[in-house]
Amino acid sequence: RLVAPGGREAEKKLGFKSGSMAVGARAMQEGGAFGPWSREQVELFCVDHLLMVEINCNEESLTIDFVFPTTNVGNVGFGDNV
């Protein structure tokens, strides 16, 4: 978990319009493109490697949660010997 202080409270201090931090967090969450890779490529990589990223903005902070497996998980199909 990565927590950046500020959140919606920082809108006034930075001179942003009300709600702009929440809209920016949602745009980062839904946009998905990263560098030279398209949104579809990033989404496929994350699904294939069991990665999840959730970006939220509340009054006090911008929170980015990364969820991923901590054990070796492979793409084992039904009936495969493990």
Backbone bond lengths (Angstrom), bond angles and torsions (degrees), N, CA, C in turn:
res aa  C-N    CA-C-N  psi(-1)  N-CA   C-N-CA  omega(-1)  CA-C   N-CA-C  phi
1 R - - - 1.446 - - 1.523 108.55 -
2 L 1.303 114.03 131.99 1.461 120.76 177.03 1.524 107.34 -115.99
3 V 1.325 116.79 123.60 1.460 121.22 -177.98 1.526 108.71 -119.65
4 A 1.334 115.38 120.76 1.461 121.53 177.44 1.527 108.34 -106.57
5 P 1.318 118.25 122.81 1.465 119.91 -178.86 1.525 111.44 -66.02
6 G 1.308 115.11 153.73 1.467 120.67 177.74 1.507 111.14 125.83
7 G 1.305 116.84 -78.75 1.450 121.33 179.30 1.525 112.68 59.82
8 R 1.330 115.45 -146.14 1.471 120.92 -178.32 1.528 111.54 -63.98
9 E 1.331 116.48 -27.86 1.464 121.06 179.06 1.531 111.49 -62.19
10 A 1.318 116.67 -31.73 1.463 121.85 -177.31 1.524 112.63 -73.18
11 E 1.321 118.50 -15.27 1.469 120.85 -179.85 1.526 111.27 -56.75
12 K 1.309 116.47 -45.54 1.469 120.38 -179.24 1.528 111.01 -66.60
13 K 1.322 116.57 -43.27 1.464 120.92 -178.01 1.525 112.11 -65.61
14 L 1.338 116.28 -34.66 1.466 120.94 -178.24 1.521 112.97 -91.53
15 G 1.324 116.56 -5.11 1.459 120.47 179.04 1.518 114.18 78.40
16 F 1.331 117.40 22.73 1.462 121.45 178.61 1.522 109.71 -86.00
17 K 1.319 116.27 158.37 1.456 120.93 175.61 1.523 109.61 -71.56
18 S 1.323 115.78 156.01 1.454 121.76 -179.69 1.534 110.67 -61.13
19 G 1.314 116.34 129.04 1.456 122.05 178.73 1.515 114.86 91.81
20 S 1.326 117.56 -6.95 1.468 119.86 -175.51 1.534 113.04 -66.61
21 M 1.320 117.81 -32.73 1.472 119.82 178.33 1.529 110.64 -68.44
22 A 1.326 117.13 -39.81 1.462 120.88 178.42 1.526 110.57 -67.08
23 V 1.324 117.17 -40.31 1.466 120.93 178.22 1.529 110.11 -65.90
24 G 1.321 117.16 -40.25 1.464 120.87 177.78 1.517 112.10 -63.59
25 A 1.342 117.08 -41.40 1.467 120.94 177.90 1.524 110.19 -63.23
26 R 1.321 117.04 -42.69 1.470 120.55 179.37 1.522 110.90 -66.23
27 A 1.346 116.94 -37.94 1.464 120.24 178.56 1.532 111.03 -64.16
28 M 1.344 116.70 -39.46 1.467 119.82 176.72 1.523 110.47 -65.04
29 Q 1.333 117.03 -39.15 1.468 121.47 -179.46 1.526 111.11 -66.84
30 E 1.311 117.52 -44.89 1.460 121.64 -173.58 1.525 113.67 -88.28
31 G 1.338 117.09 -23.74 1.461 120.45 -177.17 1.505 112.74 -60.67
32 G 1.314 116.35 -59.20 1.450 121.38 172.07 1.517 116.97 82.83
33 A 1.320 119.98 -24.62 1.458 120.60 -179.58 1.529 109.24 -69.09
34 F 1.326 115.54 144.85 1.458 120.57 -177.66 1.516 108.23 -144.73
35 G 1.322 116.59 111.96 1.461 120.51 -179.53 1.515 111.42 57.87
36 P 1.334 118.10 -129.20 1.463 120.93 -177.56 1.532 113.53 -80.36
37 W 1.345 118.38 -3.60 1.464 121.40 -175.54 1.520 111.28 -94.72
38 S 1.314 115.34 140.46 1.470 120.80 179.17 1.528 109.90 -77.13
39 R 1.319 115.43 169.22 1.459 121.33 178.22 1.527 110.53 -58.96
40 E 1.321 116.58 -41.58 1.458 121.15 -178.49 1.536 111.50 -64.96
41 Q 1.334 116.93 -39.96 1.460 120.57 178.82 1.527 111.18 -65.86
42 V 1.326 116.97 -42.25 1.466 121.02 179.04 1.523 109.90 -65.36
43 E 1.333 116.79 -43.51 1.464 120.47 -179.58 1.531 111.05 -62.88
44 L 1.320 117.19 -43.01 1.458 120.84 178.58 1.530 111.42 -63.51
45 F 1.329 117.67 -42.05 1.465 121.77 177.29 1.531 110.31 -59.96
46 C 1.334 116.08 -45.93 1.466 120.00 -178.28 1.528 111.73 -65.19
47 V 1.325 117.35 -41.97 1.461 120.47 178.45 1.524 109.98 -65.56
48 D 1.310 117.33 -43.00 1.456 121.94 -177.83 1.525 112.52 -65.38
49 H 1.344 116.88 -31.11 1.464 121.44 -177.56 1.531 112.92 -107.51
50 L 1.340 117.06 12.98 1.466 123.30 177.42 1.533 112.85 56.33
51 L 1.320 116.80 43.57 1.462 122.18 178.69 1.524 109.46 -102.90
52 M 1.318 115.96 144.46 1.457 120.61 175.76 1.531 108.51 -140.03
53 V 1.304 115.75 136.83 1.463 121.16 176.81 1.521 107.74 -126.57
54 E 1.324 115.97 131.01 1.457 120.94 177.92 1.528 108.22 -125.92
55 I 1.331 116.66 127.59 1.463 122.29 -178.16 1.521 108.39 -117.30
56 N 1.324 116.42 121.45 1.463 122.33 -178.96 1.515 110.61 -129.34
57 C 1.316 115.22 151.00 1.456 121.44 176.82 1.524 108.16 -127.89
58 N 1.336 116.68 123.64 1.462 119.88 174.02 1.523 108.77 -119.32
59 E 1.296 117.68 -167.62 1.465 121.01 -176.41 1.529 112.61 -63.68
60 E 1.320 117.01 -33.12 1.464 120.38 -171.32 1.518 115.32 -103.55
61 S 1.351 118.21 -21.61 1.456 118.52 -173.58 1.522 112.54 -159.76
62 L 1.316 113.39 163.45 1.456 122.85 170.30 1.527 105.44 -104.66
63 T 1.327 117.56 120.80 1.452 122.28 -174.23 1.518 110.14 -114.52
64 I 1.329 116.16 130.10 1.455 121.91 176.29 1.528 106.96 -120.32
65 D 1.333 115.58 115.53 1.462 121.90 179.25 1.519 109.07 -103.16
66 F 1.314 116.11 130.49 1.453 122.77 175.01 1.528 107.37 -111.98
67 V 1.323 117.42 125.80 1.454 121.60 179.13 1.524 107.54 -121.56
68 F 1.332 115.99 129.17 1.454 121.11 -179.05 1.520 108.99 -155.82
69 P 1.336 117.68 156.06 1.464 119.98 179.75 1.527 110.84 -71.05
70 T 1.309 114.95 148.09 1.471 119.46 179.43 1.520 111.93 -106.65
71 T 1.318 116.92 3.16 1.457 121.20 176.26 1.518 108.28 -118.55
72 N 1.313 116.48 167.42 1.453 121.34 179.90 1.518 108.50 -75.19
73 V 1.322 116.72 107.98 1.462 121.48 177.35 1.503 107.88 -114.90
74 G 1.299 115.82 126.39 1.448 120.75 179.85 1.513 110.97 -110.10
75 N 1.293 116.17 171.30 1.452 120.59 176.83 1.530 107.74 -85.16
76 V 1.317 115.29 83.13 1.454 121.60 -178.96 1.516 107.65 -99.29
77 G 1.317 116.67 123.86 1.451 120.96 -179.72 1.507 112.34 -86.66
78 F 1.306 115.52 170.79 1.465 121.37 179.71 1.528 109.57 -61.92
79 G 1.325 116.79 130.08 1.445 121.60 177.63 1.518 114.55 88.36
80 D 1.341 118.43 -6.06 1.463 120.96 178.04 1.530 109.62 -72.70
81 N 1.298 115.51 145.08 1.467 119.24 176.07 1.514 108.91 -76.79
82 V 1.307 115.16 131.34 1.454 120.00 -178.37 1.502 109.75 -101.38
